Amino acid sequence: MNLLQFRFCYILFVALAASGCKKGNHVKAEAGETTAPATGGGTDGVTAGSPSGTVPFKNMLGINAFEWNFLQNPSDLNDPMHIYEPKMQINNGFGGIRHYLDWERIELQEGKFTFSPAHSGGWNLDAMYQRCKADNLEVLVCFKTLPAWFLQSYPASERDNENVPMPYGADKSQPRSYILQAKAGFQFAARYGSNMKVDPALVSVNTQPRWTADQINEVKIGLSLVKYIECDNERDKWWKGDKAYQTPEQYAANLSAFYDGHKGTLGRGVGVKAADPDMKVVMAGLARADVKYVAAMIEWCRKNRGYKTDGSVDLCFDVVNYHLYSNDNLQHDGNTATTGVAPELSEAGQVAADFVALAKFHNLPVWITEAGYDLNEHSPQRSPAIGNRSALLVQADWNIRTSLLYARKGIEKLFFYEMYDENINSWTQYASSGFITDDLKRRPSGDYVLQVKNLIGDYRYQGTINEQPLVDIYKNGTKTIYALVVPAQSNKTVSYTLKIAAANQVVVHNLVPGSATTAKRTEQLVNGTLNLTVTESPVFVEVQ
């Protein structure tokens, strides 16, 4: 395909996506059905057409967290400088961290950057990121909200730290309006990225102590601690009005400044890529999972950034990202949810497929940086009790099933919301979705994530050989594990005969609340088959 043909095909693809041709496919399956494609039964073989994963399953087990989930000892709230080991032990049970980093943390005063300690809160960000790297816990930094000094340009009645990151009255459509945020992105990437050749004249920290004997911030370059940074969070905040909402074109202009200083036109020391070309910029997770929003962003890039030498669009983001909480409200119909829904019975699978199709055309990965279920019985995002399984156990089942679904659909990273509750007693959605209690105990969701990470964290999805129950194949080199689950929410069980060639026995792993390890039992195969009773809680069969 020559360059002219590529551009024609691209324009046609974006036009179709932006026209909403896929919207009608976002249907919610009825109870007992699944949105997964029909795959049929079989033996060891992978069904033709199934997506084959290229990422380890632990990528589906990320969690959203804050700096105090790493650094603060509950018995010494005045020490935000050191890793608290009991918290770190908990954190290592997850497959990755999405760290909510408020802009004000590193720039409490305009142009005066601090990191260790950050003068807003005193947090030792160096120690946090260093420990995560040492523990092989990959971090996505979600760089979000506005500092108090930035909001001074707004009328008092309009000050909200989730406003669009531009001075009051600026033009949302112009990359230059976002230069202050882009400068902060440069400073962060210069410090925590991998480029050790950043011009030191462009890097600065505030060396003034806050008090006598206070630790002094030092300039550091190329620490190679952070690979991914997300430009803000949910920039499609329609519920907060014009001061906080960006159209896809406006957010693309914002991203273009943050990414590389709008291709270097905003001056030196502006944009993440100007500091570290290898740091990946993740677009803000969309609150409304609408693939047309991303298609319109890509079209803005085509018009305003042009094409690369290989004929591809010069995009200002490296990862497509959205949020989706599975419930009884379709993301596009504007209704209000009343309860959480099992992931396979929601629109989650079809929406993921739509995003993956668009992103694949541009050779981009797709991440989901918020998903999950609440425990408060009044929340519209709650996990209900089903049969003899409590809401706690259903929450745990559905979270793992969410991970399995997205691996099946070709999503490359998933982060659950969130590590700890905002308020377990709150009726507000997402306030009671925690995996860990305040006294550092794992809930069943935390137990299940730890068990699954230890069991198949390094395995990769290979395909699906059955849909009722769902039977997925995971491999790690020559090792094979099957994941089986009934995609329902009615206490349903299904008898299933698993055929496994060239094996004499297997180990069956059941998830166990209150434990760090699965319950295991060895089963002998009879003529290469294993008869199982599969339930709505995932079970794993390890081939010996």
N, C-alpha and C positions, 0 to 999 in steps of 0.2 A: 504494500500500500504506500503510495507516495504522499508527500506532505499535503497536497491539495485534497486528495481523497480522505486522508485522516481528518482534516478540518471539517469537511462536509459531513462525514459520519458523526463526528463529535457534536456539531451543531444540531443535527437531526436528533441525536440521543438526548441532549439536554432539553430540546424543545418538547420531546415526548414526555420526559420526566416532569418538566415544569407545567405541562398542560394538565397534570393530575390524572393521567391515564391509569395509574396504579391504585388510585384511591378506592375505587370500587372493590378491589381485592382485599381490603382490610376488613375481613369479616371475622366475627368471633364464633368459634365452633361451639356446638351444643354440648351439654354434659355427655361424657362418654365418647366423644369424638376427639380427634387430634388434628392440629394443623400441619403435622409432619407429612411429607410425601409418602404415598404408598410404596412399600419396599419389598414386601413378600418375605417368606421364610427362606431358610437355606442353611448351609453348613458354614464353614469358615469363610466362604466367599463374601466379598463386599458387593452390595447391590450396585449395579451400574447406575451412574448418574449421581450417586451420593457424594457430597463434598468431602474431600480428604483434608483433615486439619494439618497445619504446618506448625502449630504452636503447642507447647505443653499444656496440659489441663490445668495446672496451677495458675495459668493466666486467667482462668475463669473464676478464681477464688480471691479476688482483690477486695479491699475494704476501704471505706472513707474514714479519715481520722484527722486529728488536730495535733499540734505540737505538744500539748499537755498530755496526750495519750502516750508520749514517749519519755518526757523529761521530768515530769513533776511527781515527787514523792508525796503521797497523800498526807503523810505525817509531818512534812516540812514544805509547806506551800511557798516558802520564801526561797526555795532553791530550784529555779528553772534552768539551771546550767548543766545538770548531770542526768544521764540516762538512768531511769529507775528500772532495775533489772526485772522485777515481777511483771511490769507492764511490757517490757521488751519480750519476755518469754511468751506472753499472750500474743503479741503482735506477730511473732514468727510463725504462728499457726495459720496465717493467711498467705495468699499467693502474691500479694503486692499491696502497695499503699497509694491511695490518692490523698495527698496532703493538702488540705485547705489552708492556703497561705494568704492572709490578708496583706494587701499592698502596704498598709501602714506599718506592718511588722518591720519591714526593711527600710522604710523611708518615713519615719515619724515626722521629720521636718523636710521641707522641700529641698532636694539636692543633697541631703545628708544621709548617706546610706549606712546602715548598721546590720550586722549579721550574727556576731558572736562576742557579746550578747546583742540581740536585737533590742533597741531602746524602747520599743513598744512591747512590754511584757517581760523583757529580760531573757528571752529564750535563746538557747545556744543551738542555732540551726546547723552550725558546722558539726557539732557532736551528733545531732540527730541523723543527718544525712551520711556521715561517716559510718555510724553504727549500722544503718540500713544496708549500706554497700558491703560492709564486713560480713553481715549476716545473709547476704544474697537476697535481700528483700528490695525489689525494684520499686522506685518511687516515681509517681506522676505528681508534679507540683501544680495544683490548681491556683493560679495567681489571680486573686479576685478582690472585689470591693474597693472603695475609694477612701483615701486618708482624710482625716478631718481638715487638714490644711487645703486639700484640693476642693472640698465642698464649700469653702468660704466664698467662692465666686457665685454660689447659688443663693437665691433668696432663702431666708430662714425656713419658710414653709415648704421649700422644694428640696431640702437637704435629706438625702437618703444615700447611705453608702453603697447601695446597689444601683445608683444612677449610671447612665451611659458614661464611660470614662473619658469625658472631654469637658473642658471648661464651659460654664454656663453661657449659652448663646452661640456656641461654636456650631459649625456646619457638620452634621452627622455623616454626610456623604464624602467628606474629604479626609484622606489619610492623615494630613497634617494636624487635624483636630486631636489626634490621639498620641501626639509625640511624647507627652510626659509619661504615659504608661509604657510606651516603647523604650524610652530611656531607662526606666526601671527594669524592664525586661533585659536590656543590654547588661546592666550591672549584675543582675542575678546570673545570667548565662556566663559572663566573664569570670565570675567566682566559681560557680559550681559545674560549669561545662568542662569539656576536655581540651579546649584550645589553650595551650600555654604560651602562645605567641601574641596574645592581645596586647596592644600598645598600652603600657602602664600609664601613660599620660591621660588615657581615657577612663581609667578606673579610679574610683575614690571611695573612701569611707569617712565617717565622722569619727575623728580620733579624740573628741572631747569626752572625758569621763562624766558620768552622771553624778557621782559623789566621790569623796576621798576613797582611794584604794579600789575604785571600780575597775574592772577589767577593760582594757583599751581595745577597740576594734583595730584590726590590721588589714591592709590590702592583701588579698590572696587571689591568685589567678590560676585557672585551669586545674581545680581540685578534682575534676572528673568524678563527681558524686551524683549528678542528676542528668538523665538522658532525655527526659520528657517534661515539657511545661505546657500547661493549658491556659489559653488566653481568656480568662474570666470564666464565668459560670452562668449558664442559661441567659444568654443575651436576648432571647425572645420572651422577655418578661412582660407579656401583654397585660397581666393583672396589676402591674404597677404604673401603667399609663405611659405616656410619651417620654417622660424623663428617664425611664429605665428600659424602654423597648427599642430594639434596633431591627430594622428590616434586614433581610439577607444581604442586600447590597451595602447597607450601612455597616453591618458587622464585618463584611469582607473588607471594606475600607479600613476599619479598625484593625483587623488581622494583618492587612498588608503593611501597616506601620509597625505593628508588634513583631511581625515575622522578620523583616529585613529592612526596616526603615523605608518602606515602599520602594523597594529595589534600589536602596541607597540614596534616594533623592532627598531625604529629610536630614542629611548631614551625618557626620561621624558620631559614633557612640549611640546609635539609635537602632533598636531592633535586636532580637535574639540571635539571628543568624550572623549579624555583624560581629558578634562576640564569639559565637561558636557555630560554625556551619553544620556541625554534626548533631547539635541538639535538635530534637524533633518537637515541632510546635503542633499541639493538639487543639483543634477548634473547640470552643466551649460546648459542653454538652447541651443539647437542645431540650428545653422543657417539654415542647410538643414534638413528638417524633415524626416530623414531616420531611420526607425525602425531597420534596420540592424546594424547601428552604436551602438545602445544600446544593441542589442543582442551580438555583439562582445565584448562590455564592460563586460557584464555578464559572457561570456565565459572566459575572462581574470581573472575575480574574481574566477571562479571555479578552474582554473588552479593554481592561485597564492595565493588565500586566503582560498580555500577549502570549506568545508561545516560546517554549524552549527550543534549542537547536534540534532536538529529536522530534519536534512536531507536537509534543504534548503541551497542554496549557500550563503556563507558569503560575501554579497555585501558590497561595500564601498560607497553606496549612499542610501538614504531613499525615494527619490522622483525622478521619471522619468520626464524629462523636455525638451520641444522643442519650437521652434518659427515657426509660420506660418502666413504669410500675404496673404489673399485670393486675387488672381489676375489671369490674363490670361496666366500665365506661370506655368506649372506643376513643382513642386519642384525638380523632379528627371530628367528632360529632358535637363537642361542646357541652355534653351533659355532665352530671356530677356522679362520681363513683359512690357506691354504697358499701362495697366489700371487695376484698382481694379475691382473685381467681387463680386457680392453678395455671402455671405458665403455658402449658400446651393447649389449654382451652381458651386462652386469650388471643389477641391479635399479635402477640410478641413475635411468633415465628414468621408470620407474613411480613411484618414491618422489617424484621431483620433481613429477610431475603431481599426486600426492595432496596434497603441501604447497601447491602453487599453487592447487588447488581450494579448500582450506580458507581460505587467506589472501585469496583473491579475494573471498570472501563478506564479509570484513571490510575490504576495500580496503587490504590490506597487501602490501608487497613481500616476496619471499622471497630470502634470500641463503644462499649456502653458503660458509662461511669456512674450511673445510679440505677439501682433496682432494689427490690426488697418488699417486705411485708411487716405490718405493725402487729403488736400484741394487744393493745388496748381494745377491749371489746366494742367500743363505740367509734373507733376509727374507720373511715371509709376505705382504708387500705389494710384492714385487718385480715389475719389468717384465722379462719374459724376452726373450732373443734369439729372433727369428723369421726363418727363412730366412737371407738375407744381411744382415739388419738386426740390429745389436748391441742389447744391452739399453739402451744410451744413446739410440739412435735410436728404439727402441720407446717408451721413456719419453717422449721428445719428441713422437712421434706421438700417443700416448695422452693426453698432457696437452692438446694442441690439440684433439683429438677430444672431450675432456671439456668444453672451453669451447664447442665447437660444439653439443654435445648440450644443455647447459644453456641456451644461447641459444634453441635450438629448443623447449625446454620452458617458457620463460617465467620462468626465474630471472633476477634483476636484477643480482646481483653474485656473483662467484666469486673466492675467494682460495686460491691453492695453498699447500700446506705443503711446503717453505718455502724461503727464499732460499738459505741455506747448509746443508750437512749438519750434523747433530749429531755424527755419527761414521760416516764411510764404511765403516769396518771392523766396525761393529756389526751383529749379526744382528737386532737389535730393530727392530720395525716403525716406520716413519717416521724412523728415524735417518739414512737415506742418501738422502733425497728431494730434495736440494738442486738448484737451478738454476744456481748459481754456485759455483766452486771457491774454496778459501781464498786462492789467489793472484790473485783477481779476474778469472778467466776464465769466460766463459759456456760452460756445457755446451750440447749441442744443444737441450735444453729452453729454456734462456735465449735462444739464437739464434732459435728458432722463435717464441717469444713476442714478441721484438723485431720480427721480420719481419712477423708477423701484425698487431701493433699498428700498425706503420707503414703496412701495406697496407689493413686494413679497420677500424682502431680507431675511426673516426668513422662507420662504416656501421652500419645497424640491420637485424636479421633481419626478413625479410618473409614467408617461407614455404618449404616444402619441396615440390619437384615430382617427386621420385623417391626410392625407398628402397633400390634395389640397382643401382648405388651410390646413396648418399645425395647428393642435390643440393639445396643450400640457396641461396636468393636473398638477397643483402644489397644495400641501397640507401643512398646518401648524396645526397639531393636527386635530381638526374636521373641520377646515376651508378649503375651496376649491376656487382656482382661475384658470380659463382657460386662456391660452395665445394663441392667434390666429394671423396668418400672412400668406400672400401669398408668397411662396418662388420663387420669380421671380424678374426681373429687367427691366420690360417693362410697368410699370404703370398699371399693371393688377389688376382687382378686381374680387372677387368671392362671389357669394351668398351662404350662408351656414346656415343651421338650426342646432342649438346647442340644444341637448336634455339633460335636467337636471332633474333628479328624485328628488322628495321630496323637492321641493322649489317653492315658489310663485313669488319671484322677485329676480332680480340681479342688481348689479351696474356695468355699463360698463365704463371702464377707457380708455381714449385716451391720448396719449403722446402729450405734448404741449411745443413747443419751447418758451423760455423766461419765464418759470414758474418753481416754485419749486414743484408744485403738478400737478397731472393729471387732465384732464377735466372729470367730473363724471356726469353720468345721471342714474337714476333709471328706470328700465324696468320691466314691469309685464310679467310673463310667460303665454303663452296660451297653455293649455294642456301639460305643462311641456316642452315647446319648446320656443326658441328665434331665430328669423330670423335676420341675420346680413349680412351686406355687408363688407367683409374683404378685406383689401388693403395690400400693401407692407410695411406699417408701422404697427408694432405690436399693437394689442388691447387686453385688459385684461377684463375678465368677472368674477366678484366677486359674489359668491353665498351667498345669505342672509339667 
